[in-house]
Amino acid sequence: MTRYSYPGAPPEDRESSALSALVRSWAAGIVVLVIAEYIQMSLINAPLVGDAGPSSFGSALLLVHLPNAVCLALATWVAARVHRAPHCALPSRHLPAALTVPVAAQLLTLSMQWDRMGGLGGITFWMSNAVLVTGCAAGLIVSRLGRS
């Protein structure tokens, strides 16, 4: 029993516990995402894709988007796994804990590479967002399967 779980715990203790659980999930997600993206960039992108970029849609899908989806799924999964009970029982607390890091990383990437994306009509923009949704969904599903 922790100091936050006893029956007469003051509300401010419960709220600070919820905030610390949220921050802990975000920190774990950031660490995993940075490490996974570094590994992807150094092992896949640098030797196989190079500076010119992928030459076809298939190679872009296989060498860029699929590894990105794996990195996002790992970050989502770890953030969701670190977010412990009783906070993970409420979707209004669990989803922000698990999804904030990948969504923030996507927004940062879009803001830094907006000119290369081709705006809202570019296939890269839509493919990048599809990878985000796929990676986050996969991470949440694996996390949920692990808790069952």
C-alpha positions in Angstrom: 0.0 0.0 0.0 1.4 3.4 -1.0 0.8 6.6 0.8 -1.6 7.6 -2.1 -3.9 4.6 -1.8 -5.1 4.6 1.7 -8.8 5.3 2.1 -8.5 8.8 3.7 -5.8 10.2 1.4 -6.2 13.9 0.8 -7.3 14.9 -2.8 -4.0 16.8 -3.4 -2.0 13.6 -2.8 -4.2 11.7 -5.3 -3.8 14.5 -7.9 0.0 14.7 -7.5 0.1 10.9 -7.8 -1.8 11.1 -11.1 0.5 13.9 -12.3 3.6 11.9 -11.4 2.2 8.8 -13.1 1.6 10.9 -16.3 5.0 12.5 -16.3 6.7 9.1 -15.7 4.9 7.7 -18.7 5.9 10.6 -20.8 9.5 10.4 -19.7 9.6 6.6 -20.5 8.0 7.2 -23.9 10.5 10.0 -24.8 13.5 7.9 -23.8 12.3 4.9 -25.9 11.3 7.0 -28.9 14.7 8.8 -28.9 16.6 5.5 -28.7 14.5 3.7 -31.2 14.7 6.6 -33.7 18.4 6.9 -33.3 18.8 3.2 -34.0 16.5 3.5 -37.0 18.4 6.5 -38.4 21.9 4.9 -37.8 21.1 1.3 -38.9 18.4 1.8 -41.6 18.3 5.3 -43.0 22.0 6.1 -43.2 23.2 3.0 -45.0 20.1 2.0 -47.0 18.2 5.2 -47.8 21.0 7.8 -47.8 20.8 11.5 -48.4 18.9 11.2 -51.6 15.9 9.5 -50.0 14.0 6.4 -51.1 13.7 5.9 -54.9 10.2 4.4 -54.9 7.0 4.2 -52.9 7.7 0.6 -51.9 11.2 1.4 -50.7 9.8 4.4 -48.8 7.2 2.2 -47.2 9.7 -0.5 -46.3 12.7 1.6 -45.2 11.1 4.7 -43.7 7.4 4.3 -42.8 7.4 0.8 -41.4 10.4 1.4 -39.1 8.8 4.7 -38.0 5.6 2.8 -37.1 7.6 0.3 -35.1 9.4 3.2 -33.2 6.0 4.9 -32.5 4.5 1.6 -31.4 7.4 0.9 -29.0 7.1 4.4 -27.5 3.3 4.1 -27.1 3.6 0.6 -25.6 6.3 1.6 -23.1 4.4 4.7 -22.0 1.2 2.7 -21.6 3.0 0.0 -19.6 4.7 2.5 -17.3 1.3 4.2 -16.6 0.2 2.0 -13.7 -3.0 1.4 -11.7 -5.2 3.0 -10.6 -4.6 5.7 -13.2 -4.6 3.4 -16.2 -8.1 2.2 -15.5 -9.5 5.6 -16.7 -9.2 6.1 -20.5 -9.3 9.9 -19.9 -6.0 9.5 -18.1 -4.5 6.5 -19.8 -4.8 7.7 -23.4 -3.0 11.0 -22.9 -0.3 9.2 -20.9 0.3 6.7 -23.8 -0.3 8.9 -26.8 1.1 12.3 -26.0 4.8 11.5 -26.8 4.1 10.1 -30.3 1.6 12.8 -31.2 4.0 15.5 -30.0 6.9 14.0 -31.9 4.7 13.9 -35.0 3.7 17.6 -34.6 7.4 18.5 -34.1 8.4 16.6 -37.3 5.6 18.2 -39.3 6.5 21.7 -38.1 10.2 21.2 -38.9 9.7 19.6 -42.3 6.5 21.4 -43.5 8.2 22.6 -46.7 9.3 19.1 -47.7 5.9 17.6 -46.9 4.1 19.4 -49.7 1.5 20.9 -47.4 -1.9 19.3 -46.7 -2.1 17.8 -50.1 1.2 15.9 -50.1 1.2 12.1 -50.0 4.1 12.3 -47.4 1.8 14.2 -45.0 -1.0 11.7 -45.2 1.4 8.7 -45.1 3.2 10.1 -42.1 -0.2 10.6 -40.2 -1.2 7.1 -41.2 2.0 5.8 -39.7 1.3 7.7 -36.5 -2.2 6.2 -36.1 -0.9 2.7 -37.0 2.0 2.9 -34.6 -0.1 4.3 -31.7 -2.9 1.7 -32.3 -0.4 -1.2 -32.4 1.3 0.0 -29.2 -2.0 0.4 -27.3 -3.2 -3.1 -28.5 0.0 -4.8 -27.4 -0.2 -3.0 -24.1 -3.8 -4.0 -23.6 -3.0 -7.6 -24.5 -0.1 -7.7 -22.0 -2.4 -6.5 -19.2 -5.0 -9.2 -19.8 
